[in-house]
Amino acid sequence: MKVLVAIKRAVDYNVKVRPNSDGSGVDLNNLKMSINPFCEIAVEEAVRLKEKGAVTEIIVVSLGPQKAQEQIRAALAMGADRGILVKIEETIEIEPLAVAKCLKIVCDEEKPDLVLMGKQSIDGDNNQTGQMLAALARYPQGTFASEVVIDNGSVFVTREIDGGLQTIKLALPAIVTTDLRLNVPRYASLPNIMKAKQKPIREITAEELGVDITSRVSIVSVSAPVGRPEGVKVGSVDELLDKLKNEAKVI
């Protein structure tokens, strides 16, 4: 059984970002980049499925600049078998639909039994790529997965909904987007990091896939959130009620 895991290169979640001085976007100069945390969870789940014997091969695919090889190598060090890099200029803001179109062509070539990816990225928060890929590839989808079980040609996905948990059964091939509660990703050991350097990474371009990655959405401005005002101490319940009623206007 073959699993394809899509990962995204994003700013490390421990790094505090700030907008450019002209408000044109986020300043990414000299910032640490890592695998998007939700995508890292997808890689970990694929490796765990392989350790259980349900999966025979794990392919990691990413879209981004040449530097995205670092994140693919990190996924290979976690236990993936090979990687695919769809090279995109660093200056191009690729949108979820273009990502889904590229992934659809990769799926047509590799024919995976299961596609895993993070439910969203921490930089864009779009939460669209998995759903768009499912529509393009005509695969069943299980989103926001907190448990994934493969059994007898099907995948059982426990997903979080407003009312609690829902378990669905999907026929393979299928697409599953992972939530934070699915697992805790492992740290790659030094021997595995060394082995990852020998694993193959195939490089292609969006043009070779025949996908138009032209942006259709332009960013007007980016600004930091407004700082929260300092709190105040009140001397009595009456003063508190007065502030809640006349200043905060919540009662």
Phi, psi and omega in degrees: 000132183254135179240133175253126180244122178266130180233157180236140173277120183221165176298137180305139186293345178274352184269135176271120183266161178217153180285159173297157182298330180269002178073016183279347182170195180267137179283111183255006182295128175060026177263146178288130179250144182218179171290134174308130186307320179294324178291323178298323176296322178296319177297314180301318180295320178297318179296319179295321177295324178292320179295331177281350180091004181276341185234141179254332182216138178240123178247129179254130179235140178218150175248129180165188179288178180303329181296341180294349174302329180299316180290324176295318177298322178297320178292323177295324178291334178286338178141359177290160187264321179205165184232159175228126178246118172267107188285127178231139177301140183297334182280349183270128175271099182279137186262160184306321181295319178295322176298314181298321179295318178296316180295327180296319179292320176298320177296321178298324181282315186274334182051060179287154176276337181213137176245123178246142174201160177295149182292335180196171175251152184282348179267320182260329182057029184288321180055050184230331192299315180301316180293319179294320178296320178299321180291318181291318183274349182060044176258148169293153183227146173233112185260158176056047186287131173249354173202136180230124180230126178259128183209120169055050176080009179227162175238129177261122184243120172267121186234154182270130176232175183301324183271001181139236182240145179229132177251126180238154178248124182242138174282139178280146001285151184213166178242131180232128175255136192262145177254170184295332185276001183291315180193179173243116183299146179279162170270135180288133178281159181301316177301321180290328176296319178292320179295326182297332180294339181265351182281144187284143172234118178272134181247130176222172178241162178296328179295321178295331177278348180077030183251131175276115183257018179300131180290137178251356178236130179248142179278122180282311178197155176232131180220154178288150178295152179293132180294148180283138179290156179293149177283163178232151175265139178250152185271343184204169177295323180297320179293322177298313180297323180296317180292320179295326183277317189261329181264304181283333180054047178254352175228000000 
